[in-house]
Amino acid sequence: MFRSGLSIVLLFVISLCYGENAPPERALKPLILDQTSAVQLSVIDSYLELHTGPGRGYPIFHVMEEGETVYVHRRRTNWFYVSDRRLRQGWVRQEGLARTLAPTGLPAALPETKHGDFLAQQGRVGFALGTQGNAETATVMFGYRLLSYAGVEFEYGQIFDKNIDGTTQGISIMFEPIKDWSFTPFISKGIGRQEWQQKTKQQVGSVTNKNEYEYTGVGVNYYIGYSFVVRAEFRSNYIKGDNDALNNNAWRLGFSSFF
């Protein structure tokens, strides 16, 4: 079940990557921009460097000179997507825009990171604490957004109980269809594997039990600022053992950071 389910997930990811999912905008695919609604600034430093993507590793392809007008359209963490009068578009680090002035002659009022920026980011990493049945859990998550409304997430966690200790690994597909609210509800469907050992004081050696499982989850992400999101989630698990199967519920509360 685990291998077949994993194959389905991987096929889904590949189909999205080579089908509907277009190259990311940070590859500097020109956008149709409305400069009338953008923040308009004037360069007062000797130059302003435009990068092809939101990161130091992306090359500089254009340099704006002192006195030129720059239009600020959006923000991604500490990088801003800008354009000039000729609609050349690129990414500028926050420190670069600090040396600009608004038409009033005052320092630039730069747009803040908002909930919509969370939905636009492709990568995320998170940590959550929770419960599964009578056990406590601690989990780290790594996600990648394939579409504006869907992504894939990998997780690794620890299970703690007075009778058992264990680990869990899983992969899931997440759907976030609503973008206009101040928070983002999501639905997830995933599969995984749990490994655990019984705590026995007098037993010589130990036996590791391995169970495959699948789950359906619902939750919500709420942006709190500085690229951080609070995440709450409920899951219904179906765990299959060698001789039997069981259902239990899991609750999680944690944080995610996007980039």
C-alpha positions as CSV (number, residue, x, y, z in Angstrom):
1,M,0.0,0.0,0.0
2,F,2.8,2.4,0.9
3,R,4.7,1.9,-2.3
4,S,1.7,2.0,-4.5
5,G,0.4,5.1,-2.8
6,L,3.9,6.8,-3.0
7,S,4.0,6.0,-6.7
8,I,0.6,7.8,-7.2
9,V,1.8,10.8,-5.4
10,L,5.1,11.0,-7.4
11,L,3.2,10.7,-10.6
12,F,0.9,13.5,-9.5
13,V,3.9,15.7,-8.8
14,I,5.6,14.9,-12.1
15,S,2.4,15.6,-14.1
16,L,2.0,19.0,-12.4
17,C,5.6,20.0,-12.9
18,Y,5.6,19.2,-16.6
19,G,2.0,20.0,-17.2
20,E,0.0,22.9,-15.8
21,N,2.8,24.2,-13.6
22,A,4.6,27.0,-15.5
23,P,8.2,28.0,-14.8
24,P,8.3,30.1,-11.6
25,E,8.2,33.8,-11.9
26,R,11.6,34.1,-10.2
27,A,13.1,32.8,-13.5
28,L,12.2,36.4,-14.6
29,K,9.3,35.7,-16.8
30,P,8.0,39.2,-17.6
31,L,4.7,40.0,-16.1
32,I,2.0,42.4,-17.3
33,L,2.2,45.1,-14.6
34,D,0.0,48.1,-13.7
35,Q,2.4,50.8,-12.8
36,T,-0.4,53.2,-11.8
37,S,-1.1,51.1,-8.7
38,A,2.5,50.5,-7.8
39,V,4.6,52.4,-5.2
40,Q,6.6,55.0,-7.1
41,L,10.1,55.9,-5.9
42,S,13.1,57.7,-7.1
43,V,16.7,56.3,-6.9
44,I,18.9,58.7,-4.9
45,D,21.9,56.4,-4.7
46,S,24.5,56.2,-7.5
47,Y,22.9,52.9,-8.8
48,L,20.3,50.2,-8.1
49,E,20.9,46.6,-9.1
50,L,18.2,44.5,-10.6
51,H,18.5,40.7,-10.2
52,T,16.7,38.0,-12.2
53,G,15.3,36.4,-9.0
54,P,14.7,37.0,-5.3
55,G,18.1,36.0,-4.0
56,R,21.8,36.8,-4.0
57,G,22.5,33.8,-6.2
58,Y,20.6,35.3,-9.1
59,P,22.6,37.4,-11.5
60,I,22.4,41.1,-12.0
61,F,21.0,41.9,-15.5
62,H,20.3,45.7,-15.2
63,V,21.5,48.7,-13.2
64,M,19.3,51.7,-12.7
65,E,21.0,55.1,-12.3
66,E,20.5,57.9,-9.9
67,G,17.3,59.9,-10.6
68,E,15.5,57.1,-12.4
69,T,12.0,56.1,-11.3
70,V,11.4,52.7,-9.9
71,Y,8.0,51.1,-9.4
72,V,7.6,48.6,-6.6
73,H,4.9,45.9,-7.2
74,R,5.3,43.1,-4.7
75,R,7.4,41.7,-1.9
76,R,8.9,38.3,-1.2
77,T,10.5,38.3,2.2
78,N,13.4,40.8,1.9
79,W,13.2,41.2,-1.9
80,F,10.9,43.4,-4.0
81,Y,9.7,42.9,-7.5
82,V,10.2,46.2,-9.4
83,S,10.1,47.8,-12.8
84,D,11.3,50.9,-14.6
85,R,9.7,53.3,-17.1
86,R,10.6,50.9,-19.9
87,L,9.0,48.0,-18.1
88,R,12.2,46.2,-17.4
89,Q,11.4,44.0,-14.5
90,G,13.6,42.5,-11.8
91,W,14.2,41.9,-8.1
92,V,15.8,44.3,-5.7
93,R,17.0,43.6,-2.1
94,Q,15.4,45.7,0.7
95,E,18.6,47.4,1.5
96,G,18.8,48.7,-2.1
97,L,15.3,50.3,-1.9
98,A,16.3,52.0,1.4
99,R,18.2,54.5,-0.7
100,T,15.1,55.8,-2.6
101,L,12.6,58.6,-2.1
102,A,8.9,58.9,-2.7
103,P,7.7,61.8,-4.9
104,T,7.0,63.8,-1.8
105,G,10.7,63.7,-0.9
106,L,10.1,61.4,2.1
107,P,11.8,58.0,2.6
108,A,10.2,55.1,0.8
109,A,7.1,53.4,2.4
110,L,7.7,49.9,1.3
111,P,4.9,47.3,1.1
112,E,4.8,44.8,4.0
113,T,4.8,41.1,3.7
114,K,1.1,40.0,3.8
115,H,-1.0,36.8,3.8
116,G,-1.1,36.8,0.0
117,D,2.7,36.6,-0.1
118,F,2.4,33.3,1.8
119,L,0.2,31.9,-0.9
120,A,2.7,33.1,-3.6
121,Q,5.8,31.4,-2.0
122,Q,6.9,28.0,-3.3
123,G,8.9,26.7,-0.3
124,R,8.0,26.4,3.3
125,V,9.4,24.7,6.4
126,G,7.5,24.1,9.7
127,F,7.4,22.5,13.1
128,A,4.4,21.2,15.0
129,L,3.5,19.6,18.4
130,G,0.4,17.5,18.9
131,T,-1.3,14.3,19.8
132,Q,-2.1,11.0,18.1
133,G,-4.5,8.9,20.0
134,N,-3.0,8.8,23.5
135,A,0.6,9.6,22.3
136,E,2.3,13.0,21.9
137,T,4.0,13.9,18.7
138,A,6.7,16.4,17.4
139,T,7.0,16.8,13.7
140,V,9.0,18.8,11.1
141,M,7.5,19.6,7.7
142,F,9.0,20.6,4.4
143,G,6.6,21.7,1.7
144,Y,6.7,22.9,-1.9
145,R,3.9,24.7,-3.7
146,L,3.3,23.3,-7.2
147,L,0.3,25.5,-8.0
148,S,-1.3,28.5,-6.4
149,Y,-3.8,26.2,-4.7
150,A,-1.9,22.9,-4.3
151,G,1.4,21.6,-3.1
152,V,3.3,18.6,-1.8
153,E,4.6,18.2,1.8
154,F,7.1,15.8,3.4
155,E,7.3,15.2,7.1
156,Y,9.3,13.4,9.8
157,G,8.2,13.1,13.4
158,Q,8.6,11.5,16.8
159,I,6.0,9.7,18.8
160,F,6.1,9.6,22.6
161,D,4.0,7.5,24.9
162,K,4.5,5.9,28.3
163,N,4.5,2.5,26.6
164,I,6.1,3.1,23.2
165,D,8.6,5.3,21.3
166,G,8.6,5.7,17.6
167,T,9.1,7.7,14.4
168,T,6.9,8.5,11.5
169,Q,7.6,9.6,7.9
170,G,5.0,10.7,5.4
171,I,4.2,12.5,2.2
172,S,1.0,14.4,1.4
173,I,-0.8,16.5,-1.2
174,M,-2.3,19.8,0.2
175,F,-5.1,21.8,-1.4
176,E,-5.6,25.5,-0.4
177,P,-8.4,26.7,-2.8
178,I,-9.3,29.9,-1.0
179,K,-7.1,33.0,-1.3
180,D,-9.2,36.0,-0.4
181,W,-9.6,35.4,3.4
182,S,-7.3,36.6,6.1
183,F,-6.5,32.9,6.8
184,T,-6.2,29.9,4.5
185,P,-8.1,26.7,5.1
186,F,-6.6,23.5,3.6
187,I,-7.3,19.9,3.0
188,S,-4.6,17.2,2.9
189,K,-4.4,13.6,1.8
190,G,-1.3,11.6,2.6
191,I,0.4,8.3,3.2
192,G,3.3,7.2,5.4
193,R,5.0,4.7,7.7
194,Q,5.4,4.5,11.4
195,E,8.1,2.5,13.3
196,W,7.8,2.1,17.1
197,Q,9.1,0.0,19.9
198,Q,7.5,-1.2,23.1
199,K,9.0,0.1,26.4
200,T,9.7,-3.0,28.5
201,K,12.1,-3.0,31.4
202,Q,13.1,-6.7,31.5
203,Q,13.1,-7.5,27.8
204,V,16.5,-8.3,26.2
205,G,16.8,-6.6,22.9
206,S,13.8,-4.9,21.2
207,V,11.5,-5.5,18.3
208,T,10.6,-2.7,15.9
209,N,7.1,-2.7,14.6
210,K,6.4,-1.1,11.2
211,N,3.0,0.1,10.2
212,E,1.8,1.8,7.1
213,Y,-0.9,4.4,7.3
214,E,-3.0,6.9,5.3
215,Y,-4.8,10.0,6.5
216,T,-7.1,12.8,5.6
217,G,-6.6,16.1,7.2
218,V,-8.2,19.6,7.5
219,G,-6.6,22.7,8.9
220,V,-6.0,26.4,8.7
221,N,-2.9,28.6,8.2
222,Y,-2.9,32.1,9.6
223,Y,-0.2,34.7,8.8
224,I,1.2,36.5,11.8
225,G,4.0,38.5,10.3
226,Y,7.7,38.3,9.5
227,S,7.2,35.4,7.1
228,F,5.7,33.2,9.8
229,V,2.3,31.4,9.7
230,V,0.5,29.7,12.6
231,R,-0.8,26.2,11.5
232,A,-3.6,24.1,13.1
233,E,-4.6,20.8,11.8
234,F,-6.9,17.8,12.5
235,R,-6.3,14.4,10.9
236,S,-8.1,11.1,10.7
237,N,-5.6,8.2,10.5
238,Y,-6.1,4.7,9.2
239,I,-3.2,2.5,10.4
240,K,-2.6,-0.9,9.0
241,G,-0.6,-3.5,11.0
242,D,0.4,-7.1,10.2
243,N,-2.7,-8.7,11.6
244,D,-5.2,-5.8,12.2
245,A,-5.9,-2.2,11.5
246,L,-7.1,0.7,13.6
247,N,-8.4,4.3,13.3
248,N,-7.3,7.2,15.5
249,N,-7.3,11.0,15.4
250,A,-4.4,13.4,15.5
251,W,-4.3,17.1,16.4
252,R,-1.4,19.5,15.6
253,L,-0.5,23.1,16.3
254,G,2.7,24.7,15.0
255,F,4.4,27.3,12.9
256,S,5.6,27.5,9.3
257,S,8.0,29.9,7.6
258,F,7.9,30.5,3.8
259,F,10.6,31.5,1.4
